[in-house]
Amino acid sequence: MGVAAPPGPGSPRAPRRGRGPLPSQLGPFYSPVPCSNRPGRTGGALPVRAPMCAGTLNGLSVTGDAQHQYQTLHKMYNNCEIVMGNLEIVLIDHTQDLSFLQTIREVTGYILIAMNVFAALPLQNLRVIRGTQFYEERFALFVLLNYNPNTTHALRQLGLNQLTEILAGGVYIEKNAQLCHVDTVEWRDIMRDSRLEPLVRDNGRGCAPCHESCGGHCWGPGPDDCQKLTKTICAPQCNGRCFGRAPNECCHEECAGGCTGPLRTHCFACRHFNDSGSCVPLCPQPLIYNKLTFQLEPNPDTKYQYGGVCVRECPHNFVVDQSSCVRACPNDKMEVEKNGLKICEPCAGLCPKGMGGVLGKYQTVDSSNIDTFINCTKILGNLDFLITGLEGDPWRNISALDPEKLNVFRTVREITGYLNIQSWPKHMHNFSVFSNLETIGGRTSPGLPNVTSLGLRSLREVSAGRVYITENRRLCFLHTVHWAALRRSRADLDIRNNRPRSKCRAWGKVCDPLCSAEGCWGPGPAQCLSCRHYSRRGVCVPTCRFSQGEPREFSQGGECHECHPECQPVEGGATCNGSGADTCTRCAHYRDGPHCVGRCPDGVLGERGPIFKFPDGSRECRPCHENCSRGWVRPPGGCGGRTPTLIAVMVVGAVFLSCSLVLLALLYWRGKKIQKKRAMRRYLERGESLEPLDPSEKANKVLARIFKESELKRLKVLGSGVFGTVHKGIWIPDGDSIKIPVSIKVIQGWSGQQSFHAHMLAIGSLEHSYIVRLLGICPGPQLQLVTQLLPLGSLLDYVRKNRGSIGPQLLLNWCVQVAKGMYYLEEHRMVHRNLAARNVLLKSPSQAQVADFGIADLLYPDDKKYFYNELKTPIKWMALESIHFGKYTHQSDVWSYGVTLWEMMTFGAEPYSGIRPAEVPDLLEKGERLSQPHICTIDVYMVMVKCWMIDENIRPTFKELANEFTRMARDPPRYLVIKVSPPKSPEPPKVPPDPIPDPPNPTPDPPRTPRPHPRPPNPPPRPLPRPPRSPKPHPRPPKLHPRPPKPHPRPPKPHPRPPKDPQTPSQTPQTPPQTPQGPPDPIPAGERGGPQRIRHPQLRPPR
């Protein structure tokens, strides 16, 4: 069996740690400058630009014999100065020449020297070990078992004469039988972490002492082997390293490993980053601050952090994340390519699933980790398939791998590391499980005797590394692949000892005729690298279905794509020229503008309300008349039909029945209507410039105008609230006779010109489909706000009067419109503070508008919250923080929005009915909330409960609420269950919204505690109507407490709260409550507004 081994890193053994993007796997040899050019030096110490190479993570594992191990080591580290990763020297024989290692100056990971038998380690120029990765989770230098007990060959001297600093990690040197002078090294001077103890034991004995000039610290017996101390000899003024004992001979704080002078350019190595020979804490960032313009501007000298070096461009197999070169993007970002540069950007939705390479510590895909690759699209690392993974490892208690589970790799599109396949199931003759693999960032090396084809049909790029495919006696199709087009770098191509091309042809293993000259991965039209003619979903075809066949297609870049389903097939011609519904030649059903649709829009919610369209004779969607509220219904006999009788009657009537008079009257009436409409449009849509209060300010353009008192005439009072009184009025503009109906609100406690100016700036420029626009302001002794009169009145009155005719679609549309209106106010820094169903007006039955926001103060852009103190607001609609602390924010408006939803879903019931406002805060702190309305499913009720969370930061925003109810409005019966109630013979008297007080009566009444209203996940059917009662006189009005069980089929439910003091006679009734003899309750028992206890930790304030 042939062995195909990757000439580089294996699977990870130790966790990464450290600063910056320091990958252990960089793919090919990378150097900012050609390796033959020796970099220049600045200050005699630090190289300006140094050749870099990749490290490994194999640990003690090897991928071949000793000769192959040496060749791999030579190819990776020849002429390399900085090892980006770990330096692992394992199983090297004493006959091998390791002089190529003497150019290494720095290792970013750890150094592992184990099971070697060479005499000396040629790392005399190594200065720094950064320790960004540890071996065995602790050590940055690990030296173990470097001797052969059967011979005299062994490691005798480390020779790390220039090593002066280990930035992180400890030292472990043990069981090296002939290794000398490791106990004479002052390791505390080298290790930065003084808390670590070096573990040096069981090494060579009887070694020669240090030279007398070394002071007892040396790497060998000679005078040139003395250890250079750069830390323990420094003056107390030095915070790090030094180049002498004097106080002024301290190294720069950015230096690592020592220095030749005090400047940052005199360092042997950098503590953080090397920027063109200068040690810096950070590389030049992409954006710099301009002190003159006070703006962040692009930095023309931008560099990226690549390991410990600042580079102008990241390697081609790396991606840019802000100012760093990283191996893969973080979990919340995805890799995109812009202007030829691969960068990490935040995901718009769900990020593509990425997975690390081979998991666990066994370095192969096996039965214990293969399930972690399910639905993985990008593997961040390497993939190894070894015999111990496929056939099982009894020593590790790992069972054999089921070959069917290899299909989890069909979703993989990219491997950032390498693909190493040394073992494969015998009955699988190709690698078709990687049929969607497009990019290999490192190297690929499949090699098996039973494989006949690779089957990597989606592979389009090998970014870096060697391609090593050998000793596969049955493998064909390799000679047809154009490897130069796949490789991004000048990587080695080692393909040998596979099945000869002549035998493959005799065997019939040739590419399909539909494949192009670029070759193929296997037999059939699905394995082509590219197609000769066209391709359809990865399979080469002679032509696309342009004018025949189903479904019809179009071609883009040689790929056949299906036309949109709404396109009508055209015989003998092109059906479409793109994939969208606006690229069809003909429509299969209807055309709405440029788009082909299955049906014309009917009640679809748009930005300015529902949209209704109807199809005309040519199947074009036309908008319905503006007075249509329910769309267009097709006549039974079709469009365009005229009966002869009807036509004759119309002609005779038009000619003989005062045709001239009718036409004149019609023209006169139409002219008056147009004149009035134009005048109203002119006055209602015109804005004026508000004169500044301060001469140094500029005029502010607002949509409102300033009225004179003579232009306004107040009629009847429509209502009053805590902020003022609302009147129905008319507006007669000066110099015109038109009378425009308006709503006039007289503000109480107006504070003069400053308040007038604040109101104009805050609300005068607001205009939205779902808020009531301010027409103008009339200053004077009493400030008057003028808005357009909406004759349908408030939403509260409308749902009470039209309870039987309101459907779920209309309710959910109102929810969306109120949320969008409040979101518009939030965008303009406006806090409502008084949102309720009574303050939502109806422009039409299908369009609601938020009103009464004109007195809400404007939030300033630099303040997130604004506190109000001395203002009365209805307690039952207020958030808990507003009740206790007088704090009003957009999130407190969300609480009021939840109560408004509850009013709508209960068709105008009063929240917390029967409970005094002073008792509401106590109920809220105990976790009790309004009960679930009968028509609501648990989804809608949970939205209300989220609005009533104690923590304001957990409540949803108005944008989220608008999106949620928009989603529900697409399928209203799923979320609201409304059944038409049977007609009632007697009309019940109206119950006032406020609780009715009891008349003086010495007899104690039962406690008026609202009964609980538990709701199952699916709403049960509504209860049957109560039988009519004969009206009897009663000394006092009926109470809004639950009925006794006699007239109702359901048993009575216990009160959720007992009386506060059960021992008080006035609160504890001695006899059962009497059934009030009066008209039936117009509001069902579950919708009276009683509180319901909900056990949720966010519904109670913290103690």
Secondary structure as GFF3:
##gff-version 3
##sequence-region A 1 1103
A	DSSP	beta_strand	41	42	.	.	.	ID=ss1
A	DSSP	beta_strand	46	47	.	.	.	ID=ss2
A	DSSP	beta_strand	52	54	.	.	.	ID=ss3
A	DSSP	alpha_helix	66	77	.	.	.	ID=ss4
A	DSSP	beta_strand	82	84	.	.	.	ID=ss5
A	DSSP	beta_strand	87	90	.	.	.	ID=ss6
A	DSSP	three_ten_helix	99	103	.	.	.	ID=ss7
A	DSSP	beta_strand	106	107	.	.	.	ID=ss8
A	DSSP	beta_strand	111	114	.	.	.	ID=ss9
A	DSSP	beta_strand	128	129	.	.	.	ID=ss10
A	DSSP	beta_strand	139	144	.	.	.	ID=ss11
A	DSSP	beta_strand	165	166	.	.	.	ID=ss12
A	DSSP	beta_strand	170	176	.	.	.	ID=ss13
A	DSSP	alpha_helix	187	190	.	.	.	ID=ss14
A	DSSP	beta_strand	199	203	.	.	.	ID=ss15
A	DSSP	three_ten_helix	212	214	.	.	.	ID=ss16
A	DSSP	three_ten_helix	223	225	.	.	.	ID=ss17
A	DSSP	beta_strand	255	259	.	.	.	ID=ss18
A	DSSP	beta_strand	267	270	.	.	.	ID=ss19
A	DSSP	beta_strand	273	275	.	.	.	ID=ss20
A	DSSP	beta_strand	278	280	.	.	.	ID=ss21
A	DSSP	beta_strand	287	290	.	.	.	ID=ss22
A	DSSP	beta_strand	295	298	.	.	.	ID=ss23
A	DSSP	beta_strand	304	306	.	.	.	ID=ss24
A	DSSP	beta_strand	309	311	.	.	.	ID=ss25
A	DSSP	beta_strand	319	321	.	.	.	ID=ss26
A	DSSP	beta_strand	324	326	.	.	.	ID=ss27
A	DSSP	beta_strand	333	338	.	.	.	ID=ss28
A	DSSP	beta_strand	341	346	.	.	.	ID=ss29
A	DSSP	beta_strand	354	356	.	.	.	ID=ss30
A	DSSP	three_ten_helix	370	373	.	.	.	ID=ss31
A	DSSP	beta_strand	378	380	.	.	.	ID=ss32
A	DSSP	beta_strand	383	385	.	.	.	ID=ss33
A	DSSP	alpha_helix	387	390	.	.	.	ID=ss34
A	DSSP	three_ten_helix	394	396	.	.	.	ID=ss35
A	DSSP	three_ten_helix	403	411	.	.	.	ID=ss36
A	DSSP	beta_strand	414	415	.	.	.	ID=ss37
A	DSSP	beta_strand	419	421	.	.	.	ID=ss38
A	DSSP	three_ten_helix	432	434	.	.	.	ID=ss39
A	DSSP	beta_strand	439	440	.	.	.	ID=ss40
A	DSSP	beta_strand	444	446	.	.	.	ID=ss41
A	DSSP	beta_strand	461	462	.	.	.	ID=ss42
A	DSSP	beta_strand	467	470	.	.	.	ID=ss43
A	DSSP	three_ten_helix	478	480	.	.	.	ID=ss44
A	DSSP	alpha_helix	483	486	.	.	.	ID=ss45
A	DSSP	beta_strand	493	496	.	.	.	ID=ss46
A	DSSP	alpha_helix	501	506	.	.	.	ID=ss47
A	DSSP	three_ten_helix	525	527	.	.	.	ID=ss48
A	DSSP	beta_strand	534	536	.	.	.	ID=ss49
A	DSSP	beta_strand	539	541	.	.	.	ID=ss50
A	DSSP	beta_strand	553	556	.	.	.	ID=ss51
A	DSSP	beta_strand	559	562	.	.	.	ID=ss52
A	DSSP	beta_strand	590	592	.	.	.	ID=ss53
A	DSSP	beta_strand	595	597	.	.	.	ID=ss54
A	DSSP	beta_strand	602	606	.	.	.	ID=ss55
A	DSSP	beta_strand	609	615	.	.	.	ID=ss56
A	DSSP	beta_strand	621	623	.	.	.	ID=ss57
A	DSSP	alpha_helix	644	656	.	.	.	ID=ss58
A	DSSP	alpha_helix	659	684	.	.	.	ID=ss59
A	DSSP	beta_strand	689	690	.	.	.	ID=ss60
A	DSSP	beta_strand	700	701	.	.	.	ID=ss61
A	DSSP	beta_strand	705	706	.	.	.	ID=ss62
A	DSSP	three_ten_helix	709	711	.	.	.	ID=ss63
A	DSSP	beta_strand	712	720	.	.	.	ID=ss64
A	DSSP	beta_strand	724	731	.	.	.	ID=ss65
A	DSSP	beta_strand	740	747	.	.	.	ID=ss66
A	DSSP	alpha_helix	753	763	.	.	.	ID=ss67
A	DSSP	beta_strand	774	778	.	.	.	ID=ss68
A	DSSP	beta_strand	784	788	.	.	.	ID=ss69
A	DSSP	alpha_helix	795	801	.	.	.	ID=ss70
A	DSSP	three_ten_helix	803	805	.	.	.	ID=ss71
A	DSSP	alpha_helix	808	827	.	.	.	ID=ss72
A	DSSP	three_ten_helix	837	839	.	.	.	ID=ss73
A	DSSP	beta_strand	840	844	.	.	.	ID=ss74
A	DSSP	beta_strand	847	850	.	.	.	ID=ss75
A	DSSP	beta_strand	866	867	.	.	.	ID=ss76
A	DSSP	three_ten_helix	875	877	.	.	.	ID=ss77
A	DSSP	alpha_helix	880	885	.	.	.	ID=ss78
A	DSSP	beta_strand	887	888	.	.	.	ID=ss79
A	DSSP	alpha_helix	890	905	.	.	.	ID=ss80
A	DSSP	three_ten_helix	917	919	.	.	.	ID=ss81
A	DSSP	alpha_helix	920	925	.	.	.	ID=ss82
A	DSSP	beta_strand	928	930	.	.	.	ID=ss83
A	DSSP	alpha_helix	938	947	.	.	.	ID=ss84
A	DSSP	alpha_helix	958	969	.	.	.	ID=ss85
A	DSSP	three_ten_helix	972	974	.	.	.	ID=ss86
A	DSSP	three_ten_helix	1085	1087	.	.	.	ID=ss87
A	DSSP	beta_strand	1091	1093	.	.	.	ID=ss88
A	DSSP	three_ten_helix	1097	1099	.	.	.	ID=ss89
###
